[in-house]
Amino acid sequence: MKRRTFLRWSAAAGVGAATASHTTSALDAQGTSALRPMTAGIVPISDDERKARLEKARRLMAENGIGAMVLEGGSSMFYFTGVRWGLSERPFVAVIPAKGELAWVCPAFEEARAREVIRFGTDVRTWQEDASPYRLIAQILKDRGVATGRVGVEERVRFFVLNGVKKEAPALDYVDATPITAGCRMIKSPAEIALMQRASDMTIAAYKAGLATLREGMTQDDLRNNIYAAYRAIGAQGADVAVSFGKYTAFPHGSITPQKLREGDVVQIDDGCNVDGYQSDITRTTVFGKPTQRQIDIWNLEKRAQAAAFAAAKPGVACEAVDAAARKVITDAGFGPDYKVPGLPHRTGHGIGLDGHEWTNFVRGNTTPLQPGMCFSDEPMIAIYGEFGIRLEDCLHITETGAQWFSEPSPAIDRPFA
């Protein structure tokens, strides 16, 4: 990741040369002046696409014998309705029936704000602070012809909300709505793919700018703040950054231990941003200073494992086969086996979309067949506690002919970017 001596970025990395004159709290004026907003041409999900999602949800409800689905604020509510609403002790609920108009339950004092953001359904029922929102939900279900039978509950609906509805409508059978939510959300449309592509492009741009500021003695927060500054300069939303140095790169989700960058340290950055809610998730691992042969060998092994997973990801293939392909490369090299470290301590990849981690996963035992439109991370990490860890993570989506990257994988340990 540096010049000929690996002490600074090479021109081939495409991000210029970093020197000790860079501040460690934010990108300097020269660094940010090279960045431009990357928001032009973003096309949010249309109302017509959301209407099609609602119709698919109704078809899946009918197929699963579910009369209605109950959702709180979160990714699934946004997916189906376009409404973003934070969670509090006051329930704000959408009821999507298999037949009939979508309905809402809202605190009365929030009605005006709710009607500003609600785009589907005019049935908004409000409750005062001394009344029960659960009685309103039960009444909506009855009005939509669901006085008995099965009601799907979105997996992130909180217990106290579900419990309140159960008390008001005890005759109903409350079941997991994941066949509906995952059945819709796992398969991404071209519009969703385009938003995820833009989020990935933004993440790569921010990572390039941030890593160009590496310098001896900087802390995790210094590098993290530099990457955040780059995200701001390009107009990214919802950015998150995890940074690890040295032996702490073996911790899959980082360490709370304060770290300062030293010559020869492995450097790892992870996470991403979102565009219209759609996520990126990318990890880059490199070395500050000249890498050792051991670091190069493990990095190259990790790259082969990531490539093996990508090659295995084809329509009709079981998700577990992708995990097996990556894991075999690592165990054949003497690591593991299974989840033992040194080795690969977690699944090879996770689904991604409106949530950074969503259905379904590249993991043993998951026989779900891959279909065009499914999106995943590909990140078979090699963790060697007390020494270092190498994770290369890029996301992919399944096409009719195989997998396609959202971000091009790193070419070499000293070239994190294609």
N, C-alpha and C positions, 0 to 999 in steps of 0.2 A: 504494500500500500504506500510505498515511498519511492524516492528516486533510486538511483543505482545502488546506493548503500542501504535502501529501505528506511532512511531516516525521515524522509518527507515524501509527500505524494508525487508520483511521476506524472508527466504530461499525458501518458497513455491512459491514466485513470480518468482524464477528462474533467478534472476539477481544479486544476491549477496547483500551485505550490503553497504550502502552509509554512509560516515562519513563527518564531517565538513572539513576534510583534502582535499576533492576534490576541485579542482579549479572550478571557476564559468565561466571561459572563454572558456574552452575546456575540453574534457575528459582527465584525467591524463594518464600517461603511462600504469598504471595497467589496467585502464578501456579499453583503445584501444587495449592492448595486448591480451585481451580476445576475440576480434572481428577478424574475418577472412573474406577475400573477398568472396562474394556470387555470383560471376559472371560466375563460371564454368558451362558449359553445356547450356548456353543461346543459343537458336536457333532463329535467326532473321527470319522475314517473307521472304519466298522464292520468287524468280521471278515468278515461276509457279503459286503460290497463287495470286500474283498481276495480272498476265495474266487472271486468272479466275475471279478476281474482275472486270477487264475491260470488259470481256465478259458479266458478269451479268449487269454491268452498261449499256451496249449497249442493252441488252434485255429490261431493265426497260425503257430506252429512247424510244424504239419502242412501248412499251405498253402505254406510256404516250404521244405519238405523238411528241417527242422532237428529233430534228435533230442533235443536238450537245450540249455539255456541256462545259462551260468556267470556269476555275479555276485559282486562284492566289495561291501564296505560302501559305502553312498552312497544317492542318491535312488531309484534303481531298486530296490535291495534293500528300502528302506523302503516304496516304493510297493506292491510285491507281497506283502511278508511282515510289514510293521510293525516290523521289526528295525532299530534304529540301531546301527551298529558302526563305530568309528573305524578308519582305516587305519594299519598299522604294518608293520614288516618281517616280521611273522608273519601269513601269510594266514588270513583268516576268509572262507569261501566258501559261497555257496548254489548248489546245482545244481537247476534246475527242469527236469525231464524232460517231454517231450511225453506220455509215458505212465508212470505209476507215481508213487510218493511223492517229494515234495521231500526233498532230503538236504543235510546240512551238514558242512563240514570246519572243525574248530576246534582251536586249541592246547589240549593236554590240561589245562593248569593253569587255563584259562579255561572249562572245561566247565560248572561250576556256574553261573557268571554267564550263559553262553550259554543254558542251559536255562531260566533265569528269563525271558528275553526272547523265546525262540522260541515262536511260536504255531501254526505250521504245519509238520508233519513231525516224526517222532520219531527219524529216522535221523540221529544226530549222531556223526560219526566223528572221533576225536581223534588227534593226533600229538604225540609227545614232542619235546623240543628237538633231539635228535640224529637225528630221523627225517624223512621226506619227506612234506609235506602233498600234494604233487602226485601221488604214488602213490595216495593215498586218493581224490583227485578222479578219476583215471583208473579206479580200481576202481568208483566209483559209476557212472560212465558205462557201464562194461561190465555192471554189475549191472542197469542200466536198459535194457539191450539196445542200447546205442550203442557197440559196439566198433568199428564202421566208420560211414562216413557223415559228416554235417555236424553240427558243434556251434557254436551261437551264442555269441559272446563279447560281453558288454556293453561298450560303447565305452570305459568308464573303467577296465576291468580293466587293471592295470599290466603292463608288458611282462614283468617277471621272473616274475610269476605265470603268464601265458600260456606263456612259454617253458618254465617248469618242467613244465607239463601236457603240452606238445608232446613233450618228451623222454620222458615216461612213456607217452604214447599217440600215437606218430607216425603211425599209420595213419588217424587222423581228419582231416577237413577242417575247419579252424577258420575261421568266417565271422563277419561283423559281425551282431550281434543287433539292430541298430537297427530293422529292420522289425518286430521284436517289441516292443521297449521303446517306441519312438516310436509304433508302431501302437496301443499301449494308452494311453500317457500323453498323447498330443496331444489326445485327446477327453476333456474333463472332465465328470464327473458333476455332478448338482445339489449333492451334498454337497461336492465340491471347489470348486465355484463359490461356495458359501456361505462356506467358509473363506477363500477369496481376497477375498471381499467384506468380511469382517470385518478382514482384514489391511489392506485399503485404507482402511477407515473409521478404523482406528487410526493409520495414517500421516497422514491428513489432520488428525486431532485433534492429533497431536504437532507437525506442521508449523505449524499455527495458533498453538499455544502458544509454540513456539520463535521464530517470526518476530515475535511480539508483543514480544520482548525486544531487537529491533534497536536499536543505539545507536552513535553516533560512536566510532570507535576500537576497537571490539570486533574480535577476531580470528576466523578460521575456527573454531578450536578452541572459542572462547567460544560461538559459535552452535551448533556441533555438540554441545557438552556440554549446552546448554539443551534441545536437541531430545531428546537421550538421556534427560535428566531427565523430560521429558514422557512419553516411551515407558515409562519405569519406573513413572510414576504411573498410567498406564492399563493396565499389566500386559502390554505387548507383549514378545514374545520375538524373539531373533535380529536385533535392529535394527541397521541400518547407515545412516550418514549421510555424504554428501559435500557440501561447502560451497565455493563460489567467490564471489569479489567482483571487481567491476570488469572489467578487460580479461581476467582469467583465466577468466571465464565462457565465453570462446570455446573453451577446452580442453574437449573433450567429456567427459573423465573427470577434470577438475580438474588443478591444478598443485601441485607441491611447494613453490612459492615462498610464504613467509609473507605473509599479507595482513591489512591492517587496514581496516575499513569507513570509507568517507568519503562525505560528502554527494554525491549524484548517481551513486553506484556501482550498477551492476546487481548483484543478489543472486540466486544460484542454489543451490537445495538439491535433492538427488537421493537415490534409493535407497528403502528401505522396511523392513518387518519380516516376520515370518511367524507364521502361526497353524496349529498342528499340522503345521508344515513347509511350508505353502503361502504363497507369497510375494506381496508387493505391490511395486510399482516406480512411483514418482511423482516428477516433477520440477515444481517451481514456480520461476518466474523473475519477479522484480519489480525495483523500483528503490528505493533508500533516498534519500529526498529527491525533489524535483520532477523527473520524467523530462523529457528533451529530446524535441523532436519526432521526431528521428531514432530514439531508443529506442522511442517510441510506434509509429512506422511499422513498424519491424522486428518489434516484438512483435505487432502486428496482422497482419502478413504471416505470421508463424509460426502464429498462431491459425487463419488461413484454410487453411494447409497441413495442420494437424492435423485440421481439420474436413473437408477434402477426402478425407483418408485414411479417416476414420470413415465418410463417406458411401459410399465405394467398397467397404467391407468387408461383403459380402453372401454368403450361401451360394452356392457354385458358382463364384464369382469367383476367378481365380488370385491367389495371394499377390503376385505381381509387379505386378499392376494397382493394388494399394493403394499400393505404393511410387511407382508412376508418377503416381498422382493427386496425392500430396503434392508430389512433386518438380516437377511441371509448374507448380504455383502459384509455387514459389520461382524456377524458371528463367524463367518468364514475367515475373517482376519484375526480371530482369537479373542474377540470381546464377547461380553455377555456370559452365557446365553440368556435368552428371554429378556427380562427387564433388569438383569443384574448389571451393576457398574463395577469396573469400567465397561461401558457399553451404551446401548440405547435404552434409557429408563422410562420412556413414554411411547404412546402411539406415534405412528409416522405422520399423521395429519388429521386435521379437523375440518368440518364444514365451515363455510364462511359466507356472509351475505350482509344482512342488516345487523347481525350480531357477529362479533369477532370470532366466536366459537358457536356454531349451530350444527344442526343435523347435516350429514351423518359423518362418521369417522373412518379413517384408515386404521383399523385396529383388528386384532385377532378376534374371531368369533362374529364379526359383522359380515353377514352374507348378502347384504343389500347389493344388488347389481348396479353398476355405474350406468348412468343415463346422460345423454346430451343435456347440457344446462346445469349439471351439478358442479359445484365449486368447492375447492379444498385448498388447504395449505399442504406443502410437501416439505417436511422438516425433521428428518431422522437424525437427531442429535447424537453426538458421541461425548459422553460425560466421563471425565477422569478426575475424580475429586482429589484435591491437594495439588493438582498440576494445572489443568485447564479444561475447557470444553469447547467443542466446535459444533455450531449449528448453522446450517445454511437453510434459509426458509424463503421460498417463493410460492405464490399461490397459482393455481391452475384452474381451468374449467374444461369440462368434457365436451368434445364436439362429436360429430357423427363418425369421424375417423380416428379419434384419439384425444390426447390431452393437448392443451395449448396454454402456454405460460401467460400470466399477467405481467410478470417482471422476469427479465432474462437472468438466469443464474450467474453467480460470480464465476469468472474464468479461472482465477488463481488466487492464492493466498495474499499476494501483494497487489491484486487487481480486483477489488470487491465488486466492480461494476462492469457490465458487458460493454 
